[in-house]
Amino acid sequence: MPFPLTWDEAKERIAAFNAEGWDGYSDWRLPTRSELFTLVSHARINPALPAGHLFANVFSGYYWTATNCSRYPRQAWYVHLGGGRIFRGMKHGSYLVWPVRDGRLKDEEDSGKHPSAEPLRFQHREEAVLDRSTGLLWHVPAVDGDGTTIWQAALDRVKEVNRRRALGYADWRLPNVREFESLIDPGSHSPAIYPDNPLAEELGAGYWSSTTSVYNTAYAWVIYMQNGEVGVGYKANPEFNVLAVRCSILNDSGLFFSRTPVCIVVCDLVPI
């Protein structure tokens, strides 16, 4: 749809398309926040889609998702396909629409309240939290040092974690933007992560990612933990906290192994 619509208008327009059997199908809907975000590449801009993508004439604007904002019910999430930002807007605002279908007959609205992918997705062991869904091992407590800091100091703090071989490992790093976003549960707020994630008790307001903005390399991508926004921060401003991660998986004997195929998919998505 090449023109902006309010959130309700977008749903109405898609319902009309379904009534007409648009393109031979009648199960089109607004994508959820996580679904639309799968299209994004933070390594490219205008549009922020992966190299070699198969889409044509993609306008680099803001696109509605079906996902409500948990903290502000009159708002819904949108994704900027010019650069990859995720933010929330009033439902009476006007943004673009990119319908999706997957064969499921369901209401287009998404509360964002999704259970963890599996009952024991998060495991708290020693000073780390293992996300069994992604294979990422998150250092606990967060690497806050003296609190918020500039981007380069964030990288240096993680180097210090490796120097002292935290938990016996020396391959900790600053997470990339997609890894951070994998923690977000749009159905939660303050913080906006799954309630069964032990990190919920450790997190600050916002965190640096290792991913530099392609628009302006003086900025890096950041994640806001209160609501779950994904934006950018000026690297020289000491405004964000630090969290370290590494790729691991837990086997039956309780040991962590590094660089397995389970986590490479997440860890290597974004060049930094």
C-alpha positions in Angstrom: 0.0 0.0 0.0 1.8 3.1 -1.2 0.1 5.7 1.1 0.1 6.2 4.9 -2.9 5.1 7.0 -3.8 5.2 10.6 -3.5 1.9 12.5 -7.3 1.2 12.3 -7.5 2.2 8.7 -4.6 -0.2 7.9 -6.6 -3.0 9.5 -9.7 -2.0 7.6 -7.9 -1.8 4.3 -6.4 -5.3 4.8 -9.8 -6.6 5.7 -11.2 -5.2 2.5 -8.3 -6.9 0.6 -9.2 -10.2 2.2 -12.9 -9.8 1.2 -11.7 -9.2 -2.4 -9.4 -12.2 -2.3 -6.4 -10.0 -3.0 -3.7 -11.9 -5.1 -5.8 -15.0 -4.6 -5.7 -15.1 -0.8 -8.0 -14.0 2.0 -5.7 -14.2 5.0 -3.6 -11.1 4.8 -2.8 -9.2 8.0 -0.5 -6.7 9.6 2.9 -8.3 10.5 3.9 -8.5 14.1 6.8 -6.4 15.3 9.1 -9.5 15.3 8.0 -10.5 11.8 8.6 -7.1 10.2 12.0 -6.9 12.0 13.1 -10.1 10.3 13.3 -8.1 7.1 15.7 -5.5 8.4 19.4 -5.4 7.9 21.3 -2.8 9.9 24.2 -3.1 7.5 22.2 -1.2 4.8 20.0 1.8 4.5 17.2 3.2 2.2 15.9 0.6 2.3 17.4 -1.3 5.3 16.9 -4.7 3.6 19.6 -7.4 3.1 21.7 -7.3 -0.1 20.0 -9.4 -2.8 16.5 -9.1 -1.3 13.7 -9.9 -3.7 11.4 -7.0 -3.0 10.8 -4.1 -5.5 10.0 -0.5 -5.0 10.3 -0.5 -1.2 9.7 3.0 0.2 12.1 3.8 3.0 9.5 4.9 5.5 7.8 3.9 8.7 5.6 0.8 8.6 2.9 -0.3 11.1 3.1 -3.6 12.9 0.1 -5.4 14.5 1.8 -5.3 17.9 0.4 -3.1 20.6 2.6 -1.1 23.0 2.3 -2.8 26.4 2.9 0.3 28.4 0.8 2.7 26.2 -2.3 0.8 24.8 -3.2 3.7 22.5 0.1 3.2 20.7 1.4 0.4 18.4 4.9 -0.4 17.2 6.3 0.6 13.8 9.6 -0.2 12.0 11.6 2.3 9.9 12.6 0.6 6.7 15.0 3.4 5.9 17.4 2.5 8.7 15.9 -0.2 11.0 14.7 1.8 14.0 11.8 0.3 16.0 9.6 2.8 17.8 6.0 3.3 18.9 3.4 5.7 17.6 -0.1 6.8 18.4 -2.6 4.7 16.5 -4.2 7.8 15.0 -0.9 8.6 13.4 -0.3 7.7 9.7 2.3 5.2 8.6 2.8 2.8 5.7 1.5 -0.8 5.6 3.1 -4.0 4.4 0.7 -6.9 4.7 1.9 -10.4 5.3 0.3 -13.8 5.3 1.4 -17.2 6.5 -1.7 -19.4 6.1 -3.0 -18.8 9.6 -6.5 -17.4 10.0 -6.2 -15.0 12.9 -7.1 -11.5 14.0 -4.5 -9.0 12.8 -4.1 -7.4 16.2 -1.1 -8.6 18.3 -1.0 -7.9 22.0 2.7 -8.6 22.1 2.1 -11.0 25.1 3.9 -14.1 23.9 5.2 -16.8 26.2 8.8 -17.7 26.0 9.6 -20.1 23.1 9.9 -23.0 25.6 9.1 -23.4 29.3 12.8 -23.4 30.3 14.1 -20.9 27.8 16.2 -19.1 30.3 18.6 -20.8 32.7 20.4 -18.9 35.4 23.8 -20.6 36.1 26.6 -19.1 38.1 26.9 -15.5 36.9 25.3 -16.0 33.6 21.9 -16.4 31.9 21.6 -18.9 29.0 19.0 -18.2 26.4 18.2 -21.7 25.1 16.2 -20.2 22.2 19.2 -18.3 20.7 22.2 -20.1 22.3 23.4 -16.8 23.7 25.0 -16.6 27.2 24.5 -13.3 28.9 26.9 -12.1 31.6 25.3 -11.4 35.0 25.6 -9.0 36.5 25.6 -6.5 33.7 29.0 -4.9 33.0 28.0 -1.6 34.5 31.3 -0.5 36.1 30.5 3.1 37.1 27.2 3.0 35.3 26.5 4.6 31.9 29.4 5.3 29.6 30.5 6.2 26.1 30.5 3.6 23.3 34.3 3.1 23.2 34.4 2.6 27.0 31.7 0.0 26.7 34.0 -2.0 24.4 36.9 -1.5 26.8 34.8 -2.8 29.7 34.0 -6.0 27.9 37.8 -6.4 27.1 38.3 -6.2 30.8 35.8 -9.0 31.4 37.8 -11.1 28.9 41.1 -10.2 30.6 39.9 -11.6 33.9 38.3 -14.6 32.0 34.8 -14.2 33.6 33.3 -17.7 34.1 36.5 -19.1 32.5 35.9 -17.6 29.1 37.7 -14.9 27.1 35.3 -14.4 24.2 32.8 -12.1 25.7 31.7 -9.2 23.5 29.3 -6.3 23.2 26.1 -7.7 21.7 25.0 -6.6 18.3 21.6 -4.9 17.8 19.8 -8.1 16.7 21.0 -10.0 19.7 19.7 -7.4 22.1 16.4 -7.2 20.3 16.0 -11.0 20.8 15.6 -10.3 24.5 12.6 -8.0 24.0 9.1 -9.1 24.9 6.7 -6.4 23.5 4.0 -7.7 25.9 6.1 -6.6 28.9 7.5 -3.2 30.1 9.7 -1.8 32.8 11.6 -3.8 31.6 10.4 -5.0 28.3 11.8 -8.5 28.5 10.3 -11.9 29.2 9.3 -12.0 32.9 11.0 -15.4 33.3 14.4 -14.0 32.2 16.6 -13.5 35.3 18.2 -10.5 33.6 14.9 -8.6 34.4 16.3 -7.9 37.8 19.7 -6.6 36.6 19.0 -4.3 33.7 19.4 -0.5 33.4 17.4 1.8 31.2 19.4 1.5 28.0 22.3 -0.4 26.5 25.0 0.0 23.8 25.1 -2.5 21.0 28.3 -3.2 19.0 26.5 -2.2 15.8 27.5 1.1 14.3 24.9 3.2 12.4 25.4 3.1 8.6 23.7 6.5 8.4 26.4 8.1 10.6 29.3 6.2 12.1 29.5 8.6 15.0 26.3 6.8 16.3 25.7 3.2 17.4 22.5 1.2 17.8 21.1 1.1 21.3 18.2 -0.8 23.0 15.8 0.9 25.5 14.8 -1.6 28.1 11.8 0.1 29.6 9.6 -0.2 26.6 11.8 -2.0 24.0 12.6 0.7 21.5 15.5 0.2 19.1 17.3 3.4 18.2 20.7 5.1 18.0 23.0 6.8 20.5 25.8 9.3 19.9 29.0 7.3 20.7 30.6 10.2 22.6 27.7 10.7 25.0 27.9 8.6 28.2 24.2 7.7 28.2 24.0 3.9 28.0 25.0 0.8 30.0 27.0 -2.2 29.1 26.1 -5.9 28.9 28.4 -8.7 27.7 27.4 -11.8 25.7 29.0 -14.8 24.2 27.8 -17.7 22.0 27.2 -20.9 24.0 25.0 -23.9 24.4 24.3 -26.2 27.3 24.7 -29.9 26.8 23.2 -32.7 28.9 26.1 -32.7 31.3 25.6 -29.0 32.1 28.7 -27.7 30.3 28.7 -24.7 28.0 30.2 -25.0 24.6 31.1 -22.1 22.3 30.4 -21.2 18.7 27.8 -23.9 17.9 25.4 -23.7 14.9 22.5 -22.9 17.3 23.9 -19.4 18.1 25.9 -18.6 15.0 22.6 -17.7 13.3 22.0 -14.9 15.8 25.5 -13.9 16.5 26.7 -13.4 12.9 23.6 -11.7 11.4 25.0 -8.2 11.5 28.5 -7.1 10.3 30.0 -4.7 12.9 
